[in-house]
Amino acid sequence: MATLSYAESRYKYGTPSWNEPSRFITEIDERFLNVPQKKKSQQVTMKSLHGFDSFEVKSRHAGELEFTPPDFHLRDKGKLKKIGPATMAAATPGTSASGSAADAEAILEGMIVEHERFGRGEVTSLDGAGANKKATVNFESVGPKQLLLKFAKLRIV
Protein backbone atom coordinates (compact mmCIF):
# COMPACT_ATOMS: atom_id res chain seq x y z
CA MET A 1 0.00 0.00 0.00
CA ALA A 2 1.30 3.46 -0.89
CA THR A 3 0.13 6.77 0.51
CA LEU A 4 0.02 9.87 -1.65
CA SER A 5 -0.46 13.28 -0.10
CA TYR A 6 -0.04 16.93 -0.93
CA ALA A 7 -0.06 20.22 0.94
CA GLU A 8 -3.28 22.12 0.39
CA SER A 9 -1.50 25.35 1.18
CA ARG A 10 1.98 26.48 2.06
CA TYR A 11 4.05 29.60 2.38
CA LYS A 12 6.14 30.33 -0.70
CA TYR A 13 8.46 33.34 -0.58
CA GLY A 14 6.64 34.59 2.51
CA THR A 15 3.14 34.52 1.06
CA PRO A 16 0.51 31.80 1.26
CA SER A 17 -0.07 29.77 -1.89
CA TRP A 18 -2.63 27.08 -2.65
CA ASN A 19 -1.66 23.89 -4.39
CA GLU A 20 -3.67 21.68 -6.69
CA PRO A 21 -3.31 17.91 -6.45
CA SER A 22 -1.11 16.45 -9.16
CA ARG A 23 -2.88 15.72 -12.46
CA PHE A 24 -1.63 12.14 -12.55
CA ILE A 25 -3.81 11.24 -9.53
CA THR A 26 -6.89 11.40 -11.77
CA GLU A 27 -5.31 8.72 -13.99
CA ILE A 28 -5.29 6.16 -11.15
CA ASP A 29 -8.17 3.69 -11.29
CA GLU A 30 -10.69 4.51 -8.53
CA ARG A 31 -10.76 0.91 -7.29
CA PHE A 32 -7.16 1.39 -6.10
CA LEU A 33 -7.94 4.61 -4.24
CA ASN A 34 -9.06 4.99 -0.67
CA VAL A 35 -9.76 8.68 -0.11
CA PRO A 36 -10.57 9.32 3.55
CA GLN A 37 -13.20 11.93 4.34
CA LYS A 38 -12.36 14.31 7.17
CA LYS A 39 -14.97 15.00 9.77
CA LYS A 40 -15.87 18.65 10.12
CA SER A 41 -14.59 18.64 13.73
CA GLN A 42 -11.17 17.34 12.58
CA GLN A 43 -10.61 19.94 9.88
CA VAL A 44 -8.32 22.81 10.66
CA THR A 45 -9.18 25.54 8.23
CA MET A 46 -6.93 28.36 7.11
CA LYS A 47 -9.57 30.72 8.45
CA SER A 48 -8.93 29.49 11.97
CA LEU A 49 -5.18 29.88 11.49
CA HIS A 50 -4.78 32.98 9.34
CA GLY A 51 -8.14 34.72 9.06
CA PHE A 52 -9.23 33.46 5.64
CA ASP A 53 -11.03 30.39 4.35
CA SER A 54 -9.22 27.31 3.13
CA PHE A 55 -9.63 26.41 -0.51
CA GLU A 56 -11.98 23.75 -1.76
CA VAL A 57 -11.33 20.99 -4.24
CA LYS A 58 -14.61 20.05 -5.90
CA SER A 59 -15.30 17.15 -8.18
CA ARG A 60 -16.77 18.46 -11.46
CA HIS A 61 -17.37 15.04 -12.93
CA ALA A 62 -15.65 11.68 -12.80
CA GLY A 63 -11.91 12.02 -12.78
CA GLU A 64 -11.61 15.82 -12.86
CA LEU A 65 -10.85 18.17 -10.02
CA GLU A 66 -11.64 21.86 -9.83
CA PHE A 67 -9.43 24.15 -7.78
CA THR A 68 -11.05 27.11 -6.02
CA PRO A 69 -8.66 29.40 -4.11
CA PRO A 70 -10.02 31.50 -1.24
CA ASP A 71 -11.03 35.13 -1.38
CA PHE A 72 -8.57 37.30 0.50
CA HIS A 73 -9.75 39.93 2.90
CA LEU A 74 -7.30 42.38 4.41
CA ARG A 75 -7.37 42.35 8.18
CA ASP A 76 -6.62 45.46 10.22
CA LYS A 77 -7.04 47.60 7.12
CA GLY A 78 -7.18 50.79 9.19
CA LYS A 79 -3.85 50.08 10.90
CA LEU A 80 -1.73 50.54 7.78
CA LYS A 81 0.55 53.55 7.86
CA LYS A 82 1.56 55.74 4.96
CA ILE A 83 5.16 55.70 3.86
CA GLY A 84 6.56 59.13 3.18
CA PRO A 85 9.76 60.21 1.43
CA ALA A 86 11.75 60.20 4.70
CA THR A 87 10.74 56.60 5.44
CA MET A 88 11.55 55.55 1.88
CA ALA A 89 14.99 57.17 2.03
CA ALA A 90 15.80 55.29 5.23
CA ALA A 91 14.75 51.98 3.67
CA THR A 92 16.56 52.53 0.37
CA PRO A 93 19.70 50.41 -0.12
CA GLY A 94 22.80 52.54 -0.13
CA THR A 95 21.98 54.64 2.90
CA SER A 96 22.69 54.09 6.56
CA ALA A 97 21.84 55.69 9.86
CA SER A 98 25.35 57.15 10.29
CA GLY A 99 25.43 58.88 6.88
CA SER A 100 25.16 58.04 3.23
CA ALA A 101 26.94 54.94 2.00
CA ALA A 102 29.85 55.25 -0.38
CA ASP A 103 29.39 54.61 -4.09
CA ALA A 104 30.83 51.21 -5.10
CA GLU A 105 33.28 52.93 -7.46
CA ALA A 106 34.59 55.16 -4.65
CA ILE A 107 35.78 52.20 -2.56
CA LEU A 108 39.48 51.46 -3.09
CA GLU A 109 41.92 48.89 -1.70
CA GLY A 110 43.48 50.00 1.58
CA MET A 111 40.57 52.27 2.58
CA ILE A 112 39.11 52.13 6.07
CA VAL A 113 35.35 51.64 5.92
CA GLU A 114 32.54 51.15 8.39
CA HIS A 115 29.65 48.71 8.13
CA GLU A 116 26.49 49.04 10.22
CA ARG A 117 26.67 45.43 11.44
CA PHE A 118 30.35 44.43 11.22
CA GLY A 119 31.89 47.72 12.35
CA ARG A 120 35.18 49.19 11.14
CA GLY A 121 37.49 47.39 8.73
CA GLU A 122 40.09 47.72 5.98
CA VAL A 123 39.39 46.92 2.32
CA THR A 124 41.99 44.28 1.45
CA SER A 125 40.93 43.43 -2.11
CA LEU A 126 38.40 44.26 -4.84
CA ASP A 127 37.04 41.86 -7.47
CA GLY A 128 34.68 42.33 -10.41
CA ALA A 129 33.22 45.50 -11.85
CA GLY A 130 29.98 47.45 -11.95
CA ALA A 131 27.00 45.88 -10.18
CA ASN A 132 28.99 42.70 -9.41
CA LYS A 133 31.93 44.43 -7.72
CA LYS A 134 32.96 42.61 -4.52
CA ALA A 135 35.20 43.80 -1.72
CA THR A 136 37.02 41.71 0.85
CA VAL A 137 37.06 43.70 4.08
CA ASN A 138 39.03 42.68 7.17
CA PHE A 139 36.79 43.87 10.01
CA GLU A 140 38.30 44.50 13.45
CA SER A 141 35.52 42.67 15.29
CA VAL A 142 34.59 39.74 12.99
CA GLY A 143 37.55 39.24 10.67
CA PRO A 144 37.48 39.10 6.85
CA LYS A 145 34.16 39.22 4.99
CA GLN A 146 33.46 39.27 1.26
CA LEU A 147 30.72 41.78 0.42
CA LEU A 148 28.86 42.63 -2.77
CA LEU A 149 29.27 46.42 -2.84
CA LYS A 150 25.84 47.22 -4.26
CA PHE A 151 24.32 45.82 -1.03
CA ALA A 152 27.12 46.38 1.49
CA LYS A 153 26.19 49.89 2.79
CA LEU A 154 29.82 50.74 3.52
CA ARG A 155 30.78 54.22 4.72
CA ILE A 156 34.29 55.52 4.07
CA VAL A 157 35.92 56.63 7.34
C-alpha positions in Angstrom: 0.0 0.0 0.0 1.3 3.5 -0.9 0.1 6.8 0.5 0.0 9.9 -1.6 -0.5 13.3 -0.1 0.0 16.9 -0.9 -0.1 20.2 0.9 -3.3 22.1 0.4 -1.5 25.3 1.2 2.0 26.5 2.1 4.1 29.6 2.4 6.1 30.3 -0.7 8.5 33.3 -0.6 6.6 34.6 2.5 3.1 34.5 1.1 0.5 31.8 1.3 -0.1 29.8 -1.9 -2.6 27.1 -2.7 -1.7 23.9 -4.4 -3.7 21.7 -6.7 -3.3 17.9 -6.4 -1.1 16.5 -9.2 -2.9 15.7 -12.5 -1.6 12.1 -12.5 -3.8 11.2 -9.5 -6.9 11.4 -11.8 -5.3 8.7 -14.0 -5.3 6.2 -11.1 -8.2 3.7 -11.3 -10.7 4.5 -8.5 -10.8 0.9 -7.3 -7.2 1.4 -6.1 -7.9 4.6 -4.2 -9.1 5.0 -0.7 -9.8 8.7 -0.1 -10.6 9.3 3.6 -13.2 11.9 4.3 -12.4 14.3 7.2 -15.0 15.0 9.8 -15.9 18.7 10.1 -14.6 18.6 13.7 -11.2 17.3 12.6 -10.6 19.9 9.9 -8.3 22.8 10.7 -9.2 25.5 8.2 -6.9 28.4 7.1 -9.6 30.7 8.5 -8.9 29.5 12.0 -5.2 29.9 11.5 -4.8 33.0 9.3 -8.1 34.7 9.1 -9.2 33.5 5.6 -11.0 30.4 4.4 -9.2 27.3 3.1 -9.6 26.4 -0.5 -12.0 23.7 -1.8 -11.3 21.0 -4.2 -14.6 20.0 -5.9 -15.3 17.1 -8.2 -16.8 18.5 -11.5 -17.4 15.0 -12.9 -15.7 11.7 -12.8 -11.9 12.0 -12.8 -11.6 15.8 -12.9 -10.8 18.2 -10.0 -11.6 21.9 -9.8 -9.4 24.2 -7.8 -11.1 27.1 -6.0 -8.7 29.4 -4.1 -10.0 31.5 -1.2 -11.0 35.1 -1.4 -8.6 37.3 0.5 -9.7 39.9 2.9 -7.3 42.4 4.4 -7.4 42.4 8.2 -6.6 45.5 10.2 -7.0 47.6 7.1 -7.2 50.8 9.2 -3.8 50.1 10.9 -1.7 50.5 7.8 0.6 53.6 7.9 1.6 55.7 5.0 5.2 55.7 3.9 6.6 59.1 3.2 9.8 60.2 1.4 11.7 60.2 4.7 10.7 56.6 5.4 11.5 55.5 1.9 15.0 57.2 2.0 15.8 55.3 5.2 14.7 52.0 3.7 16.6 52.5 0.4 19.7 50.4 -0.1 22.8 52.5 -0.1 22.0 54.6 2.9 22.7 54.1 6.6 21.8 55.7 9.9 25.3 57.1 10.3 25.4 58.9 6.9 25.2 58.0 3.2 26.9 54.9 2.0 29.8 55.3 -0.4 29.4 54.6 -4.1 30.8 51.2 -5.1 33.3 52.9 -7.5 34.6 55.2 -4.6 35.8 52.2 -2.6 39.5 51.5 -3.1 41.9 48.9 -1.7 43.5 50.0 1.6 40.6 52.3 2.6 39.1 52.1 6.1 35.3 51.6 5.9 32.5 51.2 8.4 29.7 48.7 8.1 26.5 49.0 10.2 26.7 45.4 11.4 30.4 44.4 11.2 31.9 47.7 12.3 35.2 49.2 11.1 37.5 47.4 8.7 40.1 47.7 6.0 39.4 46.9 2.3 42.0 44.3 1.5 40.9 43.4 -2.1 38.4 44.3 -4.8 37.0 41.9 -7.5 34.7 42.3 -10.4 33.2 45.5 -11.8 30.0 47.5 -12.0 27.0 45.9 -10.2 29.0 42.7 -9.4 31.9 44.4 -7.7 33.0 42.6 -4.5 35.2 43.8 -1.7 37.0 41.7 0.9 37.1 43.7 4.1 39.0 42.7 7.2 36.8 43.9 10.0 38.3 44.5 13.5 35.5 42.7 15.3 34.6 39.7 13.0 37.6 39.2 10.7 37.5 39.1 6.8 34.2 39.2 5.0 33.5 39.3 1.3 30.7 41.8 0.4 28.9 42.6 -2.8 29.3 46.4 -2.8 25.8 47.2 -4.3 24.3 45.8 -1.0 27.1 46.4 1.5 26.2 49.9 2.8 29.8 50.7 3.5 30.8 54.2 4.7 34.3 55.5 4.1 35.9 56.6 7.3 
